[in-house]
Amino acid sequence: MSNLLAKAFNRAFSRLVMAASATKNLDGDRVGGLNRAFQYLYQIRLLGKRIKNYNKTFYCILKWILFLSLLYAIVG
């Protein structure tokens, strides 16, 4: 990988990913899109944990159905 290619990758990564994951440390700081989305996605994770504690077999079946549905949506 050339030095210019590495610099371009680092610059793009910093602008896209790191900016999207910014957190609010002070009153005037902006919050990135990933952190705003995380508050909703974490609720799904908590629901998954409740289902897993209730019935692990059902949780595993549901997890694989979701994985295969996602794979079908991407490939199919």
C-alpha positions in Angstrom: 0.0 0.0 0.0 1.5 3.3 -1.0 1.9 6.1 1.5 -0.7 8.3 -0.4 -3.2 5.5 -0.4 -2.7 5.0 3.4 -3.1 8.7 4.0 -6.3 8.8 1.9 -7.7 5.8 3.8 -6.9 7.4 7.2 -8.4 10.7 6.2 -11.6 9.1 4.9 -11.9 6.8 8.0 -11.4 9.8 10.3 -14.0 11.9 8.6 -16.7 9.2 8.2 -16.4 6.7 11.1 -14.8 8.7 13.8 -17.1 11.7 13.2 -20.1 9.4 13.3 -19.0 8.0 16.6 -18.4 11.3 18.4 -19.8 11.6 21.9 -21.0 14.6 23.9 -18.3 15.5 26.4 -19.1 19.2 26.9 -22.4 21.1 26.5 -21.6 22.4 23.0 -20.3 19.1 21.5 -22.2 17.4 18.7 -23.2 13.8 18.9 -22.4 11.5 16.0 -25.0 9.5 14.1 -23.7 6.1 15.4 -24.2 7.2 19.0 -27.7 8.5 18.3 -28.6 5.2 16.6 -27.0 3.2 19.4 -29.6 4.2 21.9 -32.3 2.5 19.8 -30.2 -0.5 18.8 -29.3 -1.2 22.4 -33.0 -1.6 23.2 -33.1 -4.5 20.7 -30.1 -6.0 22.4 -31.8 -5.8 25.8 -34.9 -7.5 24.3 -32.6 -10.3 22.9 -31.1 -10.8 26.4 -34.6 -11.1 27.9 -35.6 -13.6 25.3 -32.4 -15.6 25.9 -33.0 -15.7 29.7 -36.6 -16.8 29.1 -35.9 -19.6 26.6 -32.4 -20.2 25.1 -33.7 -22.6 22.4 -36.2 -20.0 21.1 -33.5 -17.4 21.2 -31.1 -19.5 19.0 -33.8 -20.3 16.5 -34.9 -16.6 16.3 -31.2 -15.5 15.9 -30.6 -17.9 13.0 -33.9 -16.9 11.3 -32.7 -13.3 11.6 -29.2 -14.1 10.3 -30.6 -16.1 7.3 -33.2 -13.4 6.5 -30.5 -10.8 6.5 -28.3 -13.0 4.2 -31.3 -13.5 1.9 -32.0 -9.8 1.8 -28.3 -9.1 0.8 -27.8 -11.9 -1.6 -31.3 -12.6 -2.9 
